[in-house]
Amino acid sequence: MGVEQAPTEKGKQAAEGLRQETLKEERKVEAETGHDLKKGEDRFEERSKSSDGQSAGAKQED
C-alpha cells in the first residue's frame, strides 16, 4: 500500500518507513554489486526469471 492510500496516520507512517528502508537497502545492494538494480518492468522480468529460469510470459503459457 502506498503512503497516499493508507487510511490512517499510523498506516501512512508505516508505509513511509517501509519505503525509506527499501530505498536504503536498494542503495546498499547497488553499492555492493557496483551497478544499479533494474527498475520497473525490467526488474519484474529479471525477478521472474531468477526464481525458476522462465520468463513471466512463458509461465502463463504452461
PDBQT receptor file of N, H, CA, C and O in Angstrom, charges set to zero:
ATOM      1  N   MET A   1       0.858  -1.179   0.000  1.00  0.00    +0.000 N 
ATOM      2  CA  MET A   1       0.000   0.000   0.000  1.00  0.00    +0.000 C 
ATOM      3  C   MET A   1       0.894   1.229   0.000  1.00  0.00    +0.000 C 
ATOM      4  O   MET A   1       1.895   1.274   0.715  1.00  0.00    +0.000 OA
ATOM      5  N   GLY A   2       0.546   2.196  -0.777  1.00  0.00    +0.000 N 
ATOM      6  H   GLY A   2      -0.267   2.160  -1.358  1.00  0.00    +0.000 HD
ATOM      7  CA  GLY A   2       1.316   3.417  -0.845  1.00  0.00    +0.000 C 
ATOM      8  C   GLY A   2       1.016   4.345   0.309  1.00  0.00    +0.000 C 
ATOM      9  O   GLY A   2       0.018   4.188   1.013  1.00  0.00    +0.000 OA
ATOM     10  N   VAL A   3       1.881   5.302   0.491  1.00  0.00    +0.000 N 
ATOM     11  H   VAL A   3       2.692   5.431  -0.080  1.00  0.00    +0.000 HD
ATOM     12  CA  VAL A   3       1.719   6.265   1.575  1.00  0.00    +0.000 C 
ATOM     13  C   VAL A   3       0.412   7.019   1.420  1.00  0.00    +0.000 C 
ATOM     14  O   VAL A   3      -0.278   7.254   2.412  1.00  0.00    +0.000 OA
ATOM     15  N   GLU A   4       0.056   7.400   0.217  1.00  0.00    +0.000 N 
ATOM     16  H   GLU A   4       0.616   7.209  -0.589  1.00  0.00    +0.000 HD
ATOM     17  CA  GLU A   4      -1.157   8.190  -0.005  1.00  0.00    +0.000 C 
ATOM     18  C   GLU A   4      -2.432   7.385   0.231  1.00  0.00    +0.000 C 
ATOM     19  O   GLU A   4      -3.456   7.949   0.615  1.00  0.00    +0.000 OA
ATOM     20  N   GLN A   5      -2.380   6.072   0.006  1.00  0.00    +0.000 N 
ATOM     21  H   GLN A   5      -1.548   5.613  -0.306  1.00  0.00    +0.000 HD
ATOM     22  CA  GLN A   5      -3.591   5.253   0.119  1.00  0.00    +0.000 C 
ATOM     23  C   GLN A   5      -3.863   4.761   1.536  1.00  0.00    +0.000 C 
ATOM     24  O   GLN A   5      -4.951   4.255   1.811  1.00  0.00    +0.000 OA
ATOM     25  N   ALA A   6      -2.899   4.899   2.434  1.00  0.00    +0.000 N 
ATOM     26  H   ALA A   6      -2.015   5.310   2.211  1.00  0.00    +0.000 HD
ATOM     27  CA  ALA A   6      -3.088   4.405   3.797  1.00  0.00    +0.000 C 
ATOM     28  C   ALA A   6      -4.259   5.141   4.458  1.00  0.00    +0.000 C 
ATOM     29  O   ALA A   6      -4.324   6.369   4.404  1.00  0.00    +0.000 OA
ATOM     30  N   PRO A   7      -5.177   4.405   5.077  1.00  0.00    +0.000 N 
ATOM     31  CA  PRO A   7      -6.365   5.032   5.637  1.00  0.00    +0.000 C 
ATOM     32  C   PRO A   7      -6.131   5.789   6.948  1.00  0.00    +0.000 C 
ATOM     33  O   PRO A   7      -6.921   6.666   7.296  1.00  0.00    +0.000 OA
ATOM     34  N   THR A   8      -5.071   5.468   7.671  1.00  0.00    +0.000 N 
ATOM     35  H   THR A   8      -4.430   4.755   7.388  1.00  0.00    +0.000 HD
ATOM     36  CA  THR A   8      -4.818   6.131   8.955  1.00  0.00    +0.000 C 
ATOM     37  C   THR A   8      -3.447   6.780   8.960  1.00  0.00    +0.000 C 
ATOM     38  O   THR A   8      -2.595   6.471   8.126  1.00  0.00    +0.000 OA
ATOM     39  N   GLU A   9      -3.246   7.671   9.895  1.00  0.00    +0.000 N 
ATOM     40  H   GLU A   9      -3.938   7.922  10.572  1.00  0.00    +0.000 HD
ATOM     41  CA  GLU A   9      -1.942   8.337  10.027  1.00  0.00    +0.000 C 
ATOM     42  C   GLU A   9      -0.860   7.320  10.392  1.00  0.00    +0.000 C 
ATOM     43  O   GLU A   9       0.261   7.391   9.889  1.00  0.00    +0.000 OA
ATOM     44  N   LYS A  10      -1.200   6.384  11.261  1.00  0.00    +0.000 N 
ATOM     45  H   LYS A  10      -2.111   6.327  11.670  1.00  0.00    +0.000 HD
ATOM     46  CA  LYS A  10      -0.245   5.344  11.647  1.00  0.00    +0.000 C 
ATOM     47  C   LYS A  10       0.145   4.504  10.422  1.00  0.00    +0.000 C 
ATOM     48  O   LYS A  10       1.312   4.149  10.252  1.00  0.00    +0.000 OA
ATOM     49  N   GLY A  11      -0.828   4.195   9.585  1.00  0.00    +0.000 N 
ATOM     50  H   GLY A  11      -1.775   4.483   9.723  1.00  0.00    +0.000 HD
ATOM     51  CA  GLY A  11      -0.566   3.443   8.357  1.00  0.00    +0.000 C 
ATOM     52  C   GLY A  11       0.321   4.218   7.401  1.00  0.00    +0.000 C 
ATOM     53  O   GLY A  11       1.200   3.641   6.761  1.00  0.00    +0.000 OA
ATOM     54  N   LYS A  12       0.097   5.529   7.299  1.00  0.00    +0.000 N 
ATOM     55  H   LYS A  12      -0.617   5.998   7.819  1.00  0.00    +0.000 HD
ATOM     56  CA  LYS A  12       0.927   6.370   6.430  1.00  0.00    +0.000 C 
ATOM     57  C   LYS A  12       2.364   6.397   6.927  1.00  0.00    +0.000 C 
ATOM     58  O   LYS A  12       3.301   6.346   6.130  1.00  0.00    +0.000 OA
ATOM     59  N   GLN A  13       2.541   6.476   8.241  1.00  0.00    +0.000 N 
ATOM     60  H   GLN A  13       1.780   6.517   8.888  1.00  0.00    +0.000 HD
ATOM     61  CA  GLN A  13       3.893   6.486   8.806  1.00  0.00    +0.000 C 
ATOM     62  C   GLN A  13       4.585   5.146   8.560  1.00  0.00    +0.000 C 
ATOM     63  O   GLN A  13       5.774   5.110   8.243  1.00  0.00    +0.000 OA
ATOM     64  N   ALA A  14       3.847   4.051   8.704  1.00  0.00    +0.000 N 
ATOM     65  H   ALA A  14       2.881   4.080   8.961  1.00  0.00    +0.000 HD
ATOM     66  CA  ALA A  14       4.414   2.729   8.470  1.00  0.00    +0.000 C 
ATOM     67  C   ALA A  14       4.818   2.563   7.002  1.00  0.00    +0.000 C 
ATOM     68  O   ALA A  14       5.892   2.042   6.702  1.00  0.00    +0.000 OA
ATOM     69  N   ALA A  15       3.957   3.006   6.100  1.00  0.00    +0.000 N 
ATOM     70  H   ALA A  15       3.084   3.429   6.343  1.00  0.00    +0.000 HD
ATOM     71  CA  ALA A  15       4.245   2.904   4.669  1.00  0.00    +0.000 C 
ATOM     72  C   ALA A  15       5.475   3.736   4.303  1.00  0.00    +0.000 C 
ATOM     73  O   ALA A  15       6.311   3.296   3.514  1.00  0.00    +0.000 OA
ATOM     74  N   GLU A  16       5.582   4.921   4.868  1.00  0.00    +0.000 N 
ATOM     75  H   GLU A  16       4.903   5.279   5.509  1.00  0.00    +0.000 HD
ATOM     76  CA  GLU A  16       6.735   5.780   4.590  1.00  0.00    +0.000 C 
ATOM     77  C   GLU A  16       8.009   5.156   5.150  1.00  0.00    +0.000 C 
ATOM     78  O   GLU A  16       9.057   5.198   4.506  1.00  0.00    +0.000 OA
ATOM     79  N   GLY A  17       7.923   4.580   6.340  1.00  0.00    +0.000 N 
ATOM     80  H   GLY A  17       7.072   4.545   6.864  1.00  0.00    +0.000 HD
ATOM     81  CA  GLY A  17       9.085   3.915   6.924  1.00  0.00    +0.000 C 
ATOM     82  C   GLY A  17       9.548   2.745   6.073  1.00  0.00    +0.000 C 
ATOM     83  O   GLY A  17      10.747   2.552   5.872  1.00  0.00    +0.000 OA
ATOM     84  N   LEU A  18       8.599   1.966   5.575  1.00  0.00    +0.000 N 
ATOM     85  H   LEU A  18       7.625   2.123   5.739  1.00  0.00    +0.000 HD
ATOM     86  CA  LEU A  18       8.930   0.842   4.705  1.00  0.00    +0.000 C 
ATOM     87  C   LEU A  18       9.570   1.327   3.414  1.00  0.00    +0.000 C 
ATOM     88  O   LEU A  18      10.532   0.728   2.933  1.00  0.00    +0.000 OA
ATOM     89  N   ARG A  19       9.045   2.402   2.853  1.00  0.00    +0.000 N 
ATOM     90  H   ARG A  19       8.263   2.889   3.244  1.00  0.00    +0.000 HD
ATOM     91  CA  ARG A  19       9.602   2.961   1.623  1.00  0.00    +0.000 C 
ATOM     92  C   ARG A  19      11.039   3.415   1.833  1.00  0.00    +0.000 C 
ATOM     93  O   ARG A  19      11.902   3.170   0.990  1.00  0.00    +0.000 OA
ATOM     94  N   GLN A  20      11.296   4.079   2.964  1.00  0.00    +0.000 N 
ATOM     95  H   GLN A  20      10.595   4.278   3.648  1.00  0.00    +0.000 HD
ATOM     96  CA  GLN A  20      12.643   4.564   3.263  1.00  0.00    +0.000 C 
ATOM     97  C   GLN A  20      13.620   3.395   3.456  1.00  0.00    +0.000 C 
ATOM     98  O   GLN A  20      14.746   3.442   2.960  1.00  0.00    +0.000 OA
ATOM     99  N   GLU A  21      13.197   2.358   4.166  1.00  0.00    +0.000 N 
ATOM    100  H   GLU A  21      12.282   2.320   4.569  1.00  0.00    +0.000 HD
ATOM    101  CA  GLU A  21      14.051   1.186   4.383  1.00  0.00    +0.000 C 
ATOM    102  C   GLU A  21      14.347   0.469   3.066  1.00  0.00    +0.000 C 
ATOM    103  O   GLU A  21      15.456  -0.023   2.853  1.00  0.00    +0.000 OA
ATOM    104  N   THR A  22      13.349   0.415   2.189  1.00  0.00    +0.000 N 
ATOM    105  H   THR A  22      12.449   0.814   2.362  1.00  0.00    +0.000 HD
ATOM    106  CA  THR A  22      13.541  -0.219   0.890  1.00  0.00    +0.000 C 
ATOM    107  C   THR A  22      14.568   0.552   0.068  1.00  0.00    +0.000 C 
ATOM    108  O   THR A  22      15.440  -0.048  -0.560  1.00  0.00    +0.000 OA
ATOM    109  N   LEU A  23      14.467   1.877   0.070  1.00  0.00    +0.000 N 
ATOM    110  H   LEU A  23      13.759   2.364   0.580  1.00  0.00    +0.000 HD
ATOM    111  CA  LEU A  23      15.434   2.697  -0.659  1.00  0.00    +0.000 C 
ATOM    112  C   LEU A  23      16.845   2.510  -0.104  1.00  0.00    +0.000 C 
ATOM    113  O   LEU A  23      17.811   2.414  -0.861  1.00  0.00    +0.000 OA
ATOM    114  N   LYS A  24      16.953   2.460   1.211  1.00  0.00    +0.000 N 
ATOM    115  H   LYS A  24      16.169   2.539   1.827  1.00  0.00    +0.000 HD
ATOM    116  CA  LYS A  24      18.256   2.287   1.846  1.00  0.00    +0.000 C 
ATOM    117  C   LYS A  24      18.863   0.929   1.473  1.00  0.00    +0.000 C 
ATOM    118  O   LYS A  24      20.048   0.841   1.154  1.00  0.00    +0.000 OA
ATOM    119  N   GLU A  25      18.050  -0.118   1.516  1.00  0.00    +0.000 N 
ATOM    120  H   GLU A  25      17.087  -0.046   1.775  1.00  0.00    +0.000 HD
ATOM    121  CA  GLU A  25      18.512  -1.453   1.151  1.00  0.00    +0.000 C 
ATOM    122  C   GLU A  25      18.918  -1.513  -0.318  1.00  0.00    +0.000 C 
ATOM    123  O   GLU A  25      19.914  -2.146  -0.667  1.00  0.00    +0.000 OA
ATOM    124  N   GLU A  26      18.140  -0.851  -1.176  1.00  0.00    +0.000 N 
ATOM    125  H   GLU A  26      17.330  -0.337  -0.892  1.00  0.00    +0.000 HD
ATOM    126  CA  GLU A  26      18.446  -0.810  -2.605  1.00  0.00    +0.000 C 
ATOM    127  C   GLU A  26      19.801  -0.149  -2.844  1.00  0.00    +0.000 C 
ATOM    128  O   GLU A  26      20.618  -0.655  -3.613  1.00  0.00    +0.000 OA
ATOM    129  N   ARG A  27      20.034   0.983  -2.183  1.00  0.00    +0.000 N 
ATOM    130  H   ARG A  27      19.370   1.394  -1.558  1.00  0.00    +0.000 HD
ATOM    131  CA  ARG A  27      21.321   1.680  -2.330  1.00  0.00    +0.000 C 
ATOM    132  C   ARG A  27      22.475   0.811  -1.854  1.00  0.00    +0.000 C 
ATOM    133  O   ARG A  27      23.546   0.810  -2.462  1.00  0.00    +0.000 OA
ATOM    134  N   LYS A  28      22.263   0.071  -0.767  1.00  0.00    +0.000 N 
ATOM    135  H   LYS A  28      21.394   0.072  -0.273  1.00  0.00    +0.000 HD
ATOM    136  CA  LYS A  28      23.301  -0.807  -0.228  1.00  0.00    +0.000 C 
ATOM    137  C   LYS A  28      23.649  -1.906  -1.235  1.00  0.00    +0.000 C 
ATOM    138  O   LYS A  28      24.823  -2.166  -1.495  1.00  0.00    +0.000 OA
ATOM    139  N   VAL A  29      22.633  -2.541  -1.791  1.00  0.00    +0.000 N 
ATOM    140  H   VAL A  29      21.679  -2.330  -1.579  1.00  0.00    +0.000 HD
ATOM    141  CA  VAL A  29      22.852  -3.612  -2.765  1.00  0.00    +0.000 C 
ATOM    142  C   VAL A  29      23.528  -3.062  -4.018  1.00  0.00    +0.000 C 
ATOM    143  O   VAL A  29      24.436  -3.691  -4.561  1.00  0.00    +0.000 OA
ATOM    144  N   GLU A  30      23.090  -1.898  -4.476  1.00  0.00    +0.000 N 
ATOM    145  H   GLU A  30      22.352  -1.387  -4.035  1.00  0.00    +0.000 HD
ATOM    146  CA  GLU A  30      23.709  -1.289  -5.659  1.00  0.00    +0.000 C 
ATOM    147  C   GLU A  30      25.176  -0.981  -5.401  1.00  0.00    +0.000 C 
ATOM    148  O   GLU A  30      26.009  -1.169  -6.287  1.00  0.00    +0.000 OA
ATOM    149  N   ALA A  31      25.503  -0.513  -4.209  1.00  0.00    +0.000 N 
ATOM    150  H   ALA A  31      24.826  -0.360  -3.490  1.00  0.00    +0.000 HD
ATOM    151  CA  ALA A  31      26.900  -0.218  -3.876  1.00  0.00    +0.000 C 
ATOM    152  C   ALA A  31      27.729  -1.493  -3.822  1.00  0.00    +0.000 C 
ATOM    153  O   ALA A  31      28.871  -1.513  -4.281  1.00  0.00    +0.000 OA
ATOM    154  N   GLU A  32      27.162  -2.554  -3.267  1.00  0.00    +0.000 N 
ATOM    155  H   GLU A  32      26.234  -2.538  -2.895  1.00  0.00    +0.000 HD
ATOM    156  CA  GLU A  32      27.882  -3.824  -3.170  1.00  0.00    +0.000 C 
ATOM    157  C   GLU A  32      28.122  -4.459  -4.532  1.00  0.00    +0.000 C 
ATOM    158  O   GLU A  32      29.190  -5.020  -4.776  1.00  0.00    +0.000 OA
ATOM    159  N   THR A  33      27.138  -4.375  -5.418  1.00  0.00    +0.000 N 
ATOM    160  H   THR A  33      26.271  -3.919  -5.220  1.00  0.00    +0.000 HD
ATOM    161  CA  THR A  33      27.263  -5.014  -6.729  1.00  0.00    +0.000 C 
ATOM    162  C   THR A  33      27.986  -4.137  -7.744  1.00  0.00    +0.000 C 
ATOM    163  O   THR A  33      28.507  -4.640  -8.740  1.00  0.00    +0.000 OA
ATOM    164  N   GLY A  34      28.019  -2.847  -7.501  1.00  0.00    +0.000 N 
ATOM    165  H   GLY A  34      27.595  -2.439  -6.692  1.00  0.00    +0.000 HD
ATOM    166  CA  GLY A  34      28.709  -1.945  -8.416  1.00  0.00    +0.000 C 
ATOM    167  C   GLY A  34      27.865  -1.505  -9.598  1.00  0.00    +0.000 C 
ATOM    168  O   GLY A  34      28.381  -0.869 -10.518  1.00  0.00    +0.000 OA
ATOM    169  N   HIS A  35      26.585  -1.828  -9.594  1.00  0.00    +0.000 N 
ATOM    170  H   HIS A  35      26.166  -2.344  -8.847  1.00  0.00    +0.000 HD
ATOM    171  CA  HIS A  35      25.696  -1.359 -10.665  1.00  0.00    +0.000 C 
ATOM    172  C   HIS A  35      24.293  -1.170 -10.110  1.00  0.00    +0.000 C 
ATOM    173  O   HIS A  35      23.931  -1.740  -9.080  1.00  0.00    +0.000 OA
ATOM    174  N   ASP A  36      23.516  -0.362 -10.809  1.00  0.00    +0.000 N 
ATOM    175  H   ASP A  36      23.811   0.101 -11.645  1.00  0.00    +0.000 HD
ATOM    176  CA  ASP A  36      22.149  -0.081 -10.388  1.00  0.00    +0.000 C 
ATOM    177  C   ASP A  36      21.268  -1.310 -10.565  1.00  0.00    +0.000 C 
ATOM    178  O   ASP A  36      21.458  -2.092 -11.496  1.00  0.00    +0.000 OA
ATOM    179  N   LEU A  37      20.312  -1.472  -9.674  1.00  0.00    +0.000 N 
ATOM    180  H   LEU A  37      20.158  -0.837  -8.918  1.00  0.00    +0.000 HD
ATOM    181  CA  LEU A  37      19.315  -2.517  -9.839  1.00  0.00    +0.000 C 
ATOM    182  C   LEU A  37      18.356  -2.098 -10.945  1.00  0.00    +0.000 C 
ATOM    183  O   LEU A  37      18.081  -0.912 -11.130  1.00  0.00    +0.000 OA
ATOM    184  N   LYS A  38      17.855  -3.077 -11.671  1.00  0.00    +0.000 N 
ATOM    185  H   LYS A  38      18.078  -4.040 -11.521  1.00  0.00    +0.000 HD
ATOM    186  CA  LYS A  38      16.871  -2.774 -12.700  1.00  0.00    +0.000 C 
ATOM    187  C   LYS A  38      15.600  -2.286 -12.035  1.00  0.00    +0.000 C 
ATOM    188  O   LYS A  38      15.290  -2.679 -10.911  1.00  0.00    +0.000 OA
ATOM    189  N   LYS A  39      14.862  -1.429 -12.726  1.00  0.00    +0.000 N 
ATOM    190  H   LYS A  39      15.114  -1.110 -13.640  1.00  0.00    +0.000 HD
ATOM    191  CA  LYS A  39      13.629  -0.866 -12.184  1.00  0.00    +0.000 C 
ATOM    192  C   LYS A  39      12.451  -1.213 -13.084  1.00  0.00    +0.000 C 
ATOM    193  O   LYS A  39      12.630  -1.519 -14.262  1.00  0.00    +0.000 OA
ATOM    194  N   GLY A  40      11.269  -1.167 -12.535  1.00  0.00    +0.000 N 
ATOM    195  H   GLY A  40      11.123  -0.919 -11.578  1.00  0.00    +0.000 HD
ATOM    196  CA  GLY A  40      10.042  -1.323 -13.307  1.00  0.00    +0.000 C 
ATOM    197  C   GLY A  40       9.896  -2.670 -13.979  1.00  0.00    +0.000 C 
ATOM    198  O   GLY A  40      10.145  -3.706 -13.362  1.00  0.00    +0.000 OA
ATOM    199  N   GLU A  41       9.498  -2.664 -15.231  1.00  0.00    +0.000 N 
ATOM    200  H   GLU A  41       9.296  -1.823 -15.732  1.00  0.00    +0.000 HD
ATOM    201  CA  GLU A  41       9.217  -3.876 -15.982  1.00  0.00    +0.000 C 
ATOM    202  C   GLU A  41      10.457  -4.760 -16.117  1.00  0.00    +0.000 C 
ATOM    203  O   GLU A  41      10.358  -5.985 -16.038  1.00  0.00    +0.000 OA
ATOM    204  N   ASP A  42      11.623  -4.144 -16.319  1.00  0.00    +0.000 N 
ATOM    205  H   ASP A  42      11.704  -3.149 -16.383  1.00  0.00    +0.000 HD
ATOM    206  CA  ASP A  42      12.865  -4.910 -16.436  1.00  0.00    +0.000 C 
ATOM    207  C   ASP A  42      13.142  -5.692 -15.161  1.00  0.00    +0.000 C 
ATOM    208  O   ASP A  42      13.572  -6.845 -15.214  1.00  0.00    +0.000 OA
ATOM    209  N   ARG A  43      12.895  -5.066 -14.015  1.00  0.00    +0.000 N 
ATOM    210  H   ARG A  43      12.546  -4.130 -13.972  1.00  0.00    +0.000 HD
ATOM    211  CA  ARG A  43      13.138  -5.728 -12.742  1.00  0.00    +0.000 C 
ATOM    212  C   ARG A  43      12.149  -6.875 -12.534  1.00  0.00    +0.000 C 
ATOM    213  O   ARG A  43      12.525  -7.937 -12.039  1.00  0.00    +0.000 OA
ATOM    214  N   PHE A  44      10.894  -6.665 -12.909  1.00  0.00    +0.000 N 
ATOM    215  H   PHE A  44      10.589  -5.802 -13.312  1.00  0.00    +0.000 HD
ATOM    216  CA  PHE A  44       9.893  -7.723 -12.796  1.00  0.00    +0.000 C 
ATOM    217  C   PHE A  44      10.336  -8.943 -13.591  1.00  0.00    +0.000 C 
ATOM    218  O   PHE A  44      10.278 -10.069 -13.097  1.00  0.00    +0.000 OA
ATOM    219  N   GLU A  45      10.771  -8.720 -14.807  1.00  0.00    +0.000 N 
ATOM    220  H   GLU A  45      10.818  -7.805 -15.209  1.00  0.00    +0.000 HD
ATOM    221  CA  GLU A  45      11.195  -9.817 -15.674  1.00  0.00    +0.000 C 
ATOM    222  C   GLU A  45      12.433 -10.503 -15.100  1.00  0.00    +0.000 C 
ATOM    223  O   GLU A  45      12.522 -11.731 -15.121  1.00  0.00    +0.000 OA
ATOM    224  N   GLU A  46      13.387  -9.730 -14.589  1.00  0.00    +0.000 N 
ATOM    225  H   GLU A  46      13.315  -8.732 -14.571  1.00  0.00    +0.000 HD
ATOM    226  CA  GLU A  46      14.601 -10.293 -14.005  1.00  0.00    +0.000 C 
ATOM    227  C   GLU A  46      14.256 -11.179 -12.806  1.00  0.00    +0.000 C 
ATOM    228  O   GLU A  46      14.779 -12.287 -12.683  1.00  0.00    +0.000 OA
ATOM    229  N   ARG A  47      13.383 -10.701 -11.927  1.00  0.00    +0.000 N 
ATOM    230  H   ARG A  47      12.958  -9.801 -12.027  1.00  0.00    +0.000 HD
ATOM    231  CA  ARG A  47      12.995 -11.471 -10.739  1.00  0.00    +0.000 C 
ATOM    232  C   ARG A  47      12.220 -12.723 -11.137  1.00  0.00    +0.000 C 
ATOM    233  O   ARG A  47      12.393 -13.780 -10.530  1.00  0.00    +0.000 OA
ATOM    234  N   SER A  48      11.389 -12.611 -12.129  1.00  0.00    +0.000 N 
ATOM    235  H   SER A  48      11.248 -11.753 -12.622  1.00  0.00    +0.000 HD
ATOM    236  CA  SER A  48      10.624 -13.756 -12.590  1.00  0.00    +0.000 C 
ATOM    237  C   SER A  48      11.565 -14.842 -13.100  1.00  0.00    +0.000 C 
ATOM    238  O   SER A  48      11.390 -16.017 -12.780  1.00  0.00    +0.000 OA
ATOM    239  N   LYS A  49      12.544 -14.459 -13.880  1.00  0.00    +0.000 N 
ATOM    240  H   LYS A  49      12.686 -13.503 -14.140  1.00  0.00    +0.000 HD
ATOM    241  CA  LYS A  49      13.493 -15.433 -14.421  1.00  0.00    +0.000 C 
ATOM    242  C   LYS A  49      14.383 -16.009 -13.327  1.00  0.00    +0.000 C 
ATOM    243  O   LYS A  49      14.710 -17.196 -13.364  1.00  0.00    +0.000 OA
ATOM    244  N   SER A  50      14.776 -15.203 -12.368  1.00  0.00    +0.000 N 
ATOM    245  H   SER A  50      14.511 -14.239 -12.339  1.00  0.00    +0.000 HD
ATOM    246  CA  SER A  50      15.687 -15.696 -11.348  1.00  0.00    +0.000 C 
ATOM    247  C   SER A  50      15.035 -16.735 -10.453  1.00  0.00    +0.000 C 
ATOM    248  O   SER A  50      15.732 -17.565  -9.869  1.00  0.00    +0.000 OA
ATOM    249  N   SER A  51      13.724 -16.708 -10.333  1.00  0.00    +0.000 N 
ATOM    250  H   SER A  51      13.158 -16.034 -10.807  1.00  0.00    +0.000 HD
ATOM    251  CA  SER A  51      13.052 -17.662  -9.454  1.00  0.00    +0.000 C 
ATOM    252  C   SER A  51      13.083 -19.077 -10.014  1.00  0.00    +0.000 C 
ATOM    253  O   SER A  51      13.274 -20.033  -9.263  1.00  0.00    +0.000 OA
ATOM    254  N   ASP A  52      12.898 -19.224 -11.314  1.00  0.00    +0.000 N 
ATOM    255  H   ASP A  52      12.742 -18.448 -11.925  1.00  0.00    +0.000 HD
ATOM    256  CA  ASP A  52      12.886 -20.573 -11.878  1.00  0.00    +0.000 C 
ATOM    257  C   ASP A  52      13.417 -20.647 -13.312  1.00  0.00    +0.000 C 
ATOM    258  O   ASP A  52      13.306 -21.689 -13.957  1.00  0.00    +0.000 OA
ATOM    259  N   GLY A  53      13.983 -19.566 -13.806  1.00  0.00    +0.000 N 
ATOM    260  H   GLY A  53      14.073 -18.719 -13.282  1.00  0.00    +0.000 HD
ATOM    261  CA  GLY A  53      14.578 -19.575 -15.138  1.00  0.00    +0.000 C 
ATOM    262  C   GLY A  53      13.614 -19.306 -16.278  1.00  0.00    +0.000 C 
ATOM    263  O   GLY A  53      14.036 -19.240 -17.433  1.00  0.00    +0.000 OA
ATOM    264  N   GLN A  54      12.324 -19.149 -15.985  1.00  0.00    +0.000 N 
ATOM    265  H   GLN A  54      11.981 -19.202 -15.047  1.00  0.00    +0.000 HD
ATOM    266  CA  GLN A  54      11.344 -18.878 -17.026  1.00  0.00    +0.000 C 
ATOM    267  C   GLN A  54      10.881 -17.448 -16.937  1.00  0.00    +0.000 C 
ATOM    268  O   GLN A  54      10.797 -16.881 -15.847  1.00  0.00    +0.000 OA
ATOM    269  N   SER A  55      10.578 -16.859 -18.083  1.00  0.00    +0.000 N 
ATOM    270  H   SER A  55      10.646 -17.320 -18.968  1.00  0.00    +0.000 HD
ATOM    271  CA  SER A  55      10.010 -15.509 -18.076  1.00  0.00    +0.000 C 
ATOM    272  C   SER A  55       8.548 -15.585 -17.657  1.00  0.00    +0.000 C 
ATOM    273  O   SER A  55       7.951 -16.661 -17.662  1.00  0.00    +0.000 OA
ATOM    274  N   ALA A  56       7.978 -14.447 -17.296  1.00  0.00    +0.000 N 
ATOM    275  H   ALA A  56       8.464 -13.573 -17.292  1.00  0.00    +0.000 HD
ATOM    276  CA  ALA A  56       6.574 -14.402 -16.876  1.00  0.00    +0.000 C 
ATOM    277  C   ALA A  56       5.663 -14.874 -17.995  1.00  0.00    +0.000 C 
ATOM    278  O   ALA A  56       4.682 -15.572 -17.736  1.00  0.00    +0.000 OA
ATOM    279  N   GLY A  57       5.964 -14.511 -19.223  1.00  0.00    +0.000 N 
ATOM    280  H   GLY A  57       6.761 -13.944 -19.433  1.00  0.00    +0.000 HD
ATOM    281  CA  GLY A  57       5.140 -14.927 -20.370  1.00  0.00    +0.000 C 
ATOM    282  C   GLY A  57       5.168 -16.437 -20.572  1.00  0.00    +0.000 C 
ATOM    283  O   GLY A  57       4.145 -17.046 -20.883  1.00  0.00    +0.000 OA
ATOM    284  N   ALA A  58       6.334 -17.033 -20.395  1.00  0.00    +0.000 N 
ATOM    285  H   ALA A  58       7.165 -16.538 -20.143  1.00  0.00    +0.000 HD
ATOM    286  CA  ALA A  58       6.450 -18.487 -20.551  1.00  0.00    +0.000 C 
ATOM    287  C   ALA A  58       5.659 -19.215 -19.465  1.00  0.00    +0.000 C 
ATOM    288  O   ALA A  58       5.084 -20.273 -19.718  1.00  0.00    +0.000 OA
ATOM    289  N   LYS A  59       5.630 -18.654 -18.270  1.00  0.00    +0.000 N 
ATOM    290  H   LYS A  59       6.098 -17.794 -18.065  1.00  0.00    +0.000 HD
ATOM    291  CA  LYS A  59       4.885 -19.282 -17.178  1.00  0.00    +0.000 C 
ATOM    292  C   LYS A  59       3.392 -19.294 -17.478  1.00  0.00    +0.000 C 
ATOM    293  O   LYS A  59       2.702 -20.261 -17.153  1.00  0.00    +0.000 OA
ATOM    294  N   GLN A  60       2.886 -18.227 -18.096  1.00  0.00    +0.000 N 
ATOM    295  H   GLN A  60       3.446 -17.442 -18.360  1.00  0.00    +0.000 HD
ATOM    296  CA  GLN A  60       1.471 -18.152 -18.408  1.00  0.00    +0.000 C 
ATOM    297  C   GLN A  60       1.064 -19.116 -19.510  1.00  0.00    +0.000 C 
ATOM    298  O   GLN A  60      -0.087 -19.547 -19.573  1.00  0.00    +0.000 OA
ATOM    299  N   GLU A  61       2.014 -19.454 -20.380  1.00  0.00    +0.000 N 
ATOM    300  H   GLU A  61       2.949 -19.104 -20.328  1.00  0.00    +0.000 HD
ATOM    301  CA  GLU A  61       1.710 -20.365 -21.491  1.00  0.00    +0.000 C 
ATOM    302  C   GLU A  61       1.569 -21.803 -21.019  1.00  0.00    +0.000 C 
ATOM    303  O   GLU A  61       0.903 -22.606 -21.671  1.00  0.00    +0.000 OA
ATOM    304  N   ASP A  62       2.194 -22.140 -19.882  1.00  0.00    +0.000 N 
ATOM    305  H   ASP A  62       2.736 -21.487 -19.352  1.00  0.00    +0.000 HD
ATOM    306  CA  ASP A  62       2.162 -23.511 -19.368  1.00  0.00    +0.000 C 
ATOM    307  C   ASP A  62       0.818 -23.941 -18.899  1.00  0.00    +0.000 C 
ATOM    308  O   ASP A  62       0.656 -25.073 -18.443  1.00  0.00    +0.000 OA
TER     309      ASP A  62
